[in-house]
Amino acid sequence: QNAAIQVSGDQSVDVLNTNSAEQIVTMQDLDAYIDEMAIGPVSLVPSSNNPDSPLAKLEVRQAISYAIDREKLVAARGFGILTPAYQFIPDTWGAHLPDSYNLSYNQEKAKELLAQAGYPDGLTTKLIAMPGMVDKDMVVAVQSMLQAVGINAELEFPDSGGYSNYRFNGWEGMLVQHT
């Protein structure tokens, strides 16, 4: 792939998109033309449609948000390109909530919310990563951050067909997907 990126003319290759800031930096180092465009965040999409799921409780979903250290994730895997997202809606859009609505990293708050939701000893869930669009190393880091507040998250990295099956037929746990 690196050789194809470095050539011009008929042998050149177009890379339509990438989920990896590391890949972008590698291509920049090869003097490849990079057309950057900000896109939405990677989100955890809960299976909260099931009323018996812990994820159906607002406090659990908020605890998950407080458990994730976005600054640390971006510092480790952002390669100077990614920025932390604290809301689904970017601050450049009109529907962005005020900064007072900020579920920033706070492990103690996460533990408090889990206890309020009825899970003082934590809970078990699953993280199902979208193939090709989500940095696997970040998913592993999120698993560790959740574990630190008592949320045991099994990881699954399905192929495209397996992931589509979850999206269209339902899942338990959280989809980790580009939005």
Stockholm file with secondary structure:
# STOCKHOLM 1.0

chainA/1-179         QNAAIQVSGDQSVDVLNTNSAEQIVTMQDLDAYIDEMAIGPVSLVPSSNNPDSPLAKLEVRQAISYAIDREKLVAARGFGILTPAYQFIPDTWGAHLPDSYNLSYNQEKAKELLAQAGYPDGLTTKLIAMPGMVDKDMVVAVQSMLQAVGINAELEFPDSGGYSNYRFNGWEGMLVQHT
#=GR chainA/1-179 SS CHHHHHCCGGGCCCCCCCSCHHHHHHHHHTTCCCCCCCCCCEEEEECTTSTTSGGGSHHHHHHHHHHCCHHHHHHHHCTTTCCCCSSSSCTTSTTCCCTTSCCCCCHHHHHHHHHHTTCTTCEEEEEEECTTTSCHHHHHHHHHHHHTTTEEEEEECCCHHHHHHHHHHCCSSEEEEEC
#=GC SS_cons         CHHHHHCCGGGCCCCCCCSCHHHHHHHHHTTCCCCCCCCCCEEEEECTTSTTSGGGSHHHHHHHHHHCCHHHHHHHHCTTTCCCCSSSSCTTSTTCCCTTSCCCCCHHHHHHHHHHTTCTTCEEEEEEECTTTSCHHHHHHHHHHHHTTTEEEEEECCCHHHHHHHHHHCCSSEEEEEC
//
